[in-house]
């Protein structure tokens, strides 16, 4: 009996030790979770304070201006996101980036139709070079999908229209918004416009699948990168010149094309691809150089007549600056 009692006592002591160790591990986990929650709280609260500091509610914003100018910007931004991201399901990242080089052509033509740009022989030659380069790059694509091309071109048109509406908001409505404030106004409109096609196109597929296949961490990281991108655009525009932004945009385009060929198996670059894209980029550089000279000459004319921002000429407006900031993304 004594030996049996001793064995029971030893078993009880062993169980208590296990319970103590288990409770200690649980306590450490709870403590780590508490610290994690505190860090998340500090990060979010600090970010909210900085965001509120950067956001400046424009006094001239009215419901009429919001409905007639801001909502179209949000709708076109949603169109760009929807069509542009869908294109990646059919074509490679490198080829999609090459097709985006035709953006100045769309901006110029739509801007001329809206009375914001003036067509000239020089600009026609530059646009022809860009278009020819995109055609050569498309010809050199090995696995071309015309469905993806149509989606990407739709995204380009949506982005060009967004820039046009932004120019109208600045020039004709008299509102000047930094990227953070613009995101504050435009994001709700874009969310609404994206929610409508999601109901009819994406939701039935998600219901039939039964389970969600996306990763919350990847989605959250993507959202964080998008917000950080808009903040970086605001900082770059505030501390650099238009030349720096345009050069950074061209460098970024080449980095995306070359890096995607290394990271993704479907991005196979050919000599014709690179040749056509190089021709298109040379046209983009010529376009940026032409716009910079036009803006500089417009600034000198303003200094001569002593005019302010409201006396700026159409060629020295904000459309090209807006394009350059978007191109640097």
C-alpha positions as a Python dict, from the first residue, in 0.01 Angstrom:
ca = {
    (1, 'X'): (0, 0, 0),
    (2, 'X'): (277, 235, 84),
    (3, 'X'): (443, 177, -250),
    (4, 'X'): (109, 237, -426),
    (5, 'X'): (55, 560, -231),
    (6, 'X'): (405, 676, -318),
    (7, 'X'): (341, 610, -687),
    (8, 'X'): (15, 805, -670),
    (9, 'X'): (192, 1094, -496),
    (10, 'X'): (464, 1094, -761),
    (11, 'X'): (201, 1096, -1037),
    (12, 'X'): (18, 1386, -870),
    (13, 'X'): (343, 1583, -839),
    (14, 'X'): (423, 1514, -1205),
    (15, 'X'): (77, 1630, -1315),
    (16, 'X'): (109, 1947, -1111),
    (17, 'X'): (445, 2019, -1271),
    (18, 'X'): (293, 1967, -1616),
    (19, 'X'): (1, 2194, -1529),
    (20, 'X'): (241, 2458, -1398),
    (21, 'X'): (454, 2441, -1713),
    (22, 'X'): (143, 2451, -1932),
    (23, 'X'): (1, 2749, -1747),
    (24, 'X'): (339, 2919, -1781),
    (25, 'X'): (340, 2866, -2157),
    (26, 'X'): (-17, 2996, -2181),
    (27, 'X'): (83, 3297, -1973),
    (28, 'X'): (375, 3371, -2206),
    (29, 'X'): (149, 3342, -2511),
    (30, 'X'): (-110, 3573, -2359),
    (31, 'X'): (164, 3820, -2268),
    (32, 'X'): (301, 3815, -2623),
    (33, 'X'): (-49, 3865, -2765),
    (34, 'X'): (-98, 4160, -2531),
    (35, 'X'): (224, 4321, -2654),
    (36, 'X'): (121, 4252, -3014),
    (37, 'X'): (-217, 4421, -2959),
    (38, 'X'): (-43, 4718, -2800),
    (39, 'X'): (193, 4752, -3096),
    (40, 'X'): (-100, 4733, -3340),
    (41, 'X'): (-283, 4998, -3137),
    (42, 'X'): (18, 5229, -3131),
    (43, 'X'): (79, 5186, -3506),
    (44, 'X'): (-285, 5242, -3603),
    (45, 'X'): (-337, 5537, -3370),
    (46, 'X'): (-13, 5702, -3486),
    (47, 'X'): (-105, 5643, -3849),
    (48, 'X'): (-449, 5789, -3790),
    (49, 'X'): (-298, 6103, -3637),
    (50, 'X'): (-60, 6148, -3930),
    (51, 'X'): (-340, 6077, -4177),
    (52, 'X'): (-564, 6340, -4016),
    (53, 'X'): (-274, 6585, -4032),
    (54, 'X'): (-216, 6520, -4402),
    (55, 'X'): (-583, 6529, -4495),
    (56, 'X'): (-709, 6879, -4551),
    (57, 'X'): (-1083, 6906, -4602),
    (58, 'X'): (-1122, 7145, -4892),
    (59, 'X'): (-1352, 7435, -4811),
    (60, 'X'): (-1464, 7469, -5173),
    (61, 'X'): (-1592, 7111, -5189),
    (62, 'X'): (-1968, 7106, -5238),
    (63, 'X'): (-2214, 6820, -5300),
    (64, 'X'): (-2251, 6939, -5660),
    (65, 'X'): (-1874, 6935, -5722),
    (66, 'X'): (-1844, 6599, -5549),
    (67, 'X'): (-2117, 6445, -5766),
    (68, 'X'): (-2006, 6603, -6094),
    (69, 'X'): (-1627, 6583, -6061),
    (70, 'X'): (-1508, 6366, -5772),
    (71, 'X'): (-1745, 6073, -5829),
    (72, 'X'): (-1637, 6036, -6198),
    (73, 'X'): (-1275, 6026, -6080),
    (74, 'X'): (-1362, 5746, -5838),
    (75, 'X'): (-1557, 5561, -6107),
    (76, 'X'): (-1268, 5580, -6354),
    (77, 'X'): (-1021, 5474, -6086),
    (78, 'X'): (-1242, 5171, -6013),
    (79, 'X'): (-1254, 5096, -6385),
    (80, 'X'): (-874, 5110, -6402),
    (81, 'X'): (-836, 4875, -6105),
    (82, 'X'): (-1096, 4629, -6231),
    (83, 'X'): (-985, 4605, -6594),
    (84, 'X'): (-612, 4648, -6528),
    (85, 'X'): (-598, 4376, -6262),
    (86, 'X'): (-815, 4142, -6468),
    (87, 'X'): (-566, 4174, -6754),
    (88, 'X'): (-301, 4002, -6539),
    (89, 'X'): (-507, 3683, -6557),
    (90, 'X'): (-445, 3666, -6933),
    (91, 'X'): (-114, 3840, -7005),
    (92, 'X'): (222, 3866, -6831),
    (93, 'X'): (324, 4152, -6604),
    (94, 'X'): (599, 4259, -6846),
    (95, 'X'): (366, 4271, -7146),
    (96, 'X'): (100, 4459, -6947),
    (97, 'X'): (362, 4717, -6852),
    (98, 'X'): (460, 4753, -7216),
    (99, 'X'): (100, 4819, -7314),
    (100, 'X'): (78, 5089, -7046),
    (101, 'X'): (339, 5286, -7240),
    (102, 'X'): (59, 5401, -7471),
    (103, 'X'): (-91, 5602, -7185),
    (104, 'X'): (33, 5943, -7316),
    (105, 'X'): (-148, 5880, -7646),
    (106, 'X'): (-478, 5819, -7465),
    (107, 'X'): (-425, 6120, -7237),
    (108, 'X'): (-343, 6350, -7529),
    (109, 'X'): (-637, 6242, -7747),
    (110, 'X'): (-893, 6254, -7464),
    (111, 'X'): (-743, 6579, -7335),
    (112, 'X'): (-776, 6735, -7680),
    (113, 'X'): (-1138, 6617, -7699),
    (114, 'X'): (-1204, 6783, -7362),
    (115, 'X'): (-1030, 7104, -7468),
    (116, 'X'): (-741, 7061, -7224),
    (117, 'X'): (-467, 6976, -7475),
    (118, 'X'): (-372, 7120, -7813),
    (119, 'X'): (-268, 6883, -8092),
    (120, 'X'): (46, 6978, -8282),
    (121, 'X'): (269, 6823, -8545),
    (122, 'X'): (544, 6757, -8289),
    (123, 'X'): (304, 6584, -8051),
    (124, 'X'): (163, 6380, -8339),
    (125, 'X'): (512, 6254, -8422),
    (126, 'X'): (579, 6167, -8057),
    (127, 'X'): (251, 5979, -8028),
    (128, 'X'): (330, 5792, -8350),
    (129, 'X'): (664, 5678, -8207),
    (130, 'X'): (498, 5553, -7888),
    (131, 'X'): (224, 5372, -8080),
    (132, 'X'): (476, 5212, -8316),
    (133, 'X'): (685, 5093, -8023),
    (134, 'X'): (382, 4934, -7852),
    (135, 'X'): (287, 4761, -8177),
    (136, 'X'): (639, 4620, -8215),
    (137, 'X'): (638, 4501, -7852),
    (138, 'X'): (300, 4335, -7909),
    (139, 'X'): (427, 4165, -8223),
    (140, 'X'): (718, 4021, -8028),
    (141, 'X'): (498, 3876, -7753),
    (142, 'X'): (513, 3496, -7758),
    (143, 'X'): (196, 3410, -7566),
    (144, 'X'): (-34, 3697, -7654),
    (145, 'X'): (-396, 3693, -7537),
    (146, 'X'): (-620, 3945, -7708),
    (147, 'X'): (-868, 3922, -7421),
    (148, 'X'): (-595, 4043, -7187),
    (149, 'X'): (-498, 4315, -7434),
    (150, 'X'): (-857, 4440, -7446),
    (151, 'X'): (-876, 4444, -7066),
    (152, 'X'): (-545, 4630, -7040),
    (153, 'X'): (-646, 4887, -7303),
    (154, 'X'): (-971, 4939, -7115),
    (155, 'X'): (-767, 5005, -6802),
    (156, 'X'): (-552, 5255, -6993),
    (157, 'X'): (-863, 5439, -7116),
    (158, 'X'): (-1002, 5443, -6762),
    (159, 'X'): (-679, 5586, -6625),
    (160, 'X'): (-666, 5850, -6899),
    (161, 'X'): (-1025, 5952, -6824),
    (162, 'X'): (-939, 5972, -6454),
    (163, 'X'): (-657, 6213, -6531),
    (164, 'X'): (-888, 6420, -6751),
    (165, 'X'): (-1148, 6447, -6475),
    (166, 'X'): (-875, 6540, -6227),
    (167, 'X'): (-759, 6817, -6459),
    (168, 'X'): (-1117, 6943, -6490),
    (169, 'X'): (-1149, 6938, -6111),
    (170, 'X'): (-834, 7147, -6071),
    (171, 'X'): (-876, 7390, -6361),
    (172, 'X'): (-1249, 7442, -6393),
    (173, 'X'): (-1357, 7384, -6035),
    (174, 'X'): (-1058, 7555, -5875),
    (175, 'X'): (-977, 7278, -5624),
    (176, 'X'): (-618, 7175, -5557),
    (177, 'X'): (-593, 6846, -5367),
    (178, 'X'): (-280, 6660, -5263),
    (179, 'X'): (-279, 6281, -5321),
    (180, 'X'): (-378, 6204, -4960),
    (181, 'X'): (-676, 6440, -4961),
    (182, 'X'): (-776, 6320, -5306),
    (183, 'X'): (-768, 5960, -5180),
    (184, 'X'): (-986, 6068, -4887),
    (185, 'X'): (-1255, 6189, -5128),
    (186, 'X'): (-1218, 5936, -5409),
    (187, 'X'): (-1180, 5606, -5220),
    (188, 'X'): (-1548, 5576, -5110),
    (189, 'X'): (-1663, 5633, -5469),
    (190, 'X'): (-1422, 5371, -5600),
    (191, 'X'): (-1538, 5121, -5337),
    (192, 'X'): (-1901, 5169, -5440),
    (193, 'X'): (-1819, 5134, -5811),
    (194, 'X'): (-1617, 4817, -5748),
    (195, 'X'): (-1889, 4672, -5527),
    (196, 'X'): (-2142, 4670, -5813),
    (197, 'X'): (-1947, 4444, -6055),
    (198, 'X'): (-1837, 4231, -5760),
    (199, 'X'): (-2201, 4143, -5686),
    (200, 'X'): (-2269, 4022, -6041),
    (201, 'X'): (-1929, 3880, -6143),
    (202, 'X'): (-1727, 3775, -5839),
    (203, 'X'): (-1985, 3691, -5574),
    (204, 'X'): (-2153, 3405, -5771),
    (205, 'X'): (-1811, 3242, -5819),
    (206, 'X'): (-1731, 3279, -5449),
    (207, 'X'): (-2070, 3131, -5353),
    (208, 'X'): (-2023, 2834, -5586),
    (209, 'X'): (-1673, 2770, -5454),
    (210, 'X'): (-1806, 2755, -5099),
    (211, 'X'): (-1481, 2867, -4935),
    (212, 'X'): (-1269, 3180, -4963),
    (213, 'X'): (-934, 3118, -5130),
    (214, 'X'): (-763, 3454, -5073),
    (215, 'X'): (-518, 3505, -4788),
    (216, 'X'): (-609, 3784, -4544),
    (217, 'X'): (-242, 3858, -4478),
    (218, 'X'): (-166, 3911, -4848),
    (219, 'X'): (-477, 4125, -4890),
    (220, 'X'): (-389, 4338, -4587),
    (221, 'X'): (-29, 4376, -4704),
    (222, 'X'): (-151, 4481, -5049),
    (223, 'X'): (-379, 4744, -4894),
    (224, 'X'): (-95, 4871, -4676),
    (225, 'X'): (136, 4898, -4979),
    (226, 'X'): (-132, 5091, -5169),
    (227, 'X'): (-171, 5342, -4887),
    (228, 'X'): (207, 5374, -4847),
    (229, 'X'): (234, 5429, -5223),
    (230, 'X'): (-4, 5725, -5210),
    (231, 'X'): (185, 5872, -4915),
    (232, 'X'): (516, 5829, -5099),
    (233, 'X'): (372, 6005, -5406),
    (234, 'X'): (273, 6298, -5186),
    (235, 'X'): (621, 6312, -5030),
    (236, 'X'): (801, 6283, -5366),
    (237, 'X'): (589, 6555, -5525),
    (238, 'X'): (649, 6780, -5224),
    (239, 'X'): (1029, 6744, -5222),
    (240, 'X'): (1130, 6691, -5585),
    (241, 'X'): (1068, 6842, -5926),
    (242, 'X'): (867, 6724, -6223),
    (243, 'X'): (1189, 6614, -6392),
    (244, 'X'): (1273, 6379, -6106),
    (245, 'X'): (926, 6228, -6109),
    (246, 'X'): (932, 6167, -6484),
    (247, 'X'): (1278, 6010, -6474),
    (248, 'X'): (1172, 5791, -6182),
    (249, 'X'): (867, 5683, -6382),
    (250, 'X'): (1076, 5569, -6677),
    (251, 'X'): (1322, 5386, -6451),
    (252, 'X'): (1031, 5221, -6267),
    (253, 'X'): (883, 5095, -6594),
    (254, 'X'): (1207, 4924, -6695),
    (255, 'X'): (1254, 4778, -6345),
    (256, 'X'): (903, 4628, -6352),
    (257, 'X'): (956, 4475, -6696),
    (258, 'X'): (1298, 4325, -6623),
    (259, 'X'): (1219, 4214, -6268),
    (260, 'X'): (891, 4048, -6370),
    (261, 'X'): (1081, 3844, -6628),
    (262, 'X'): (1297, 3708, -6346),
    (263, 'X'): (1023, 3647, -6091),
    (264, 'X'): (738, 3513, -6306),
    (265, 'X'): (758, 3217, -6539),
    (266, 'X'): (498, 3356, -6782),
    (267, 'X'): (700, 3674, -6843),
    (268, 'X'): (929, 3571, -7128),
    (269, 'X'): (1102, 3864, -7294),
    (270, 'X'): (1218, 3852, -7655),
    (271, 'X'): (1447, 4082, -7848),
    (272, 'X'): (1150, 4225, -8036),
    (273, 'X'): (973, 4287, -7703),
    (274, 'X'): (1263, 4489, -7567),
    (275, 'X'): (1316, 4672, -7897),
    (276, 'X'): (952, 4777, -7921),
    (277, 'X'): (937, 4877, -7556),
    (278, 'X'): (1258, 5077, -7595),
    (279, 'X'): (1103, 5267, -7889),
    (280, 'X'): (787, 5334, -7687),
    (281, 'X'): (985, 5453, -7384),
    (282, 'X'): (1190, 5688, -7604),
    (283, 'X'): (860, 5840, -7719),
    (284, 'X'): (749, 5874, -7355),
    (285, 'X'): (1077, 6050, -7271),
    (286, 'X'): (1026, 6288, -7564),
    (287, 'X'): (669, 6351, -7448),
    (288, 'X'): (784, 6429, -7092),
    (289, 'X'): (1059, 6658, -7222),
    (290, 'X'): (811, 6843, -7443),
    (291, 'X'): (568, 6889, -7153),
    (292, 'X'): (846, 7013, -6923),
    (293, 'X'): (957, 7275, -7175),
    (294, 'X'): (598, 7383, -7225),
    (295, 'X'): (543, 7416, -6851),
    (296, 'X'): (868, 7612, -6812),
    (297, 'X'): (773, 7853, -7089),
    (298, 'X'): (429, 7892, -6933),
    (299, 'X'): (589, 7973, -6597),
    (300, 'X'): (811, 8238, -6757),
    (301, 'X'): (507, 8397, -6921),
    (302, 'X'): (330, 8404, -6587),
    (303, 'X'): (627, 8570, -6425),
    (304, 'X'): (633, 8832, -6701),
    (305, 'X'): (265, 8925, -6671),
    (306, 'X'): (262, 8885, -6296),
    (307, 'X'): (-24, 8634, -6303),
    (308, 'X'): (-110, 8373, -6047),
    (309, 'X'): (-226, 8017, -6076),
    (310, 'X'): (-556, 8119, -6229),
    (311, 'X'): (-371, 8273, -6525),
    (312, 'X'): (-180, 7961, -6620),
    (313, 'X'): (-191, 7853, -6978),
    (314, 'X'): (-344, 7517, -7072),
    (315, 'X'): (-6, 7379, -7167),
    (316, 'X'): (135, 7455, -6824),
    (317, 'X'): (-149, 7300, -6635),
    (318, 'X'): (-165, 7009, -6400),
    (319, 'X'): (-258, 6731, -6639),
    (320, 'X'): (100, 6649, -6727),
    (321, 'X'): (205, 6674, -6364),
    (322, 'X'): (-73, 6439, -6267),
    (323, 'X'): (30, 6198, -6539),
    (324, 'X'): (388, 6207, -6426),
    (325, 'X'): (296, 6130, -6066),
    (326, 'X'): (82, 5840, -6178),
    (327, 'X'): (350, 5721, -6416),
    (328, 'X'): (596, 5710, -6131),
    (329, 'X'): (377, 5454, -5958),
}
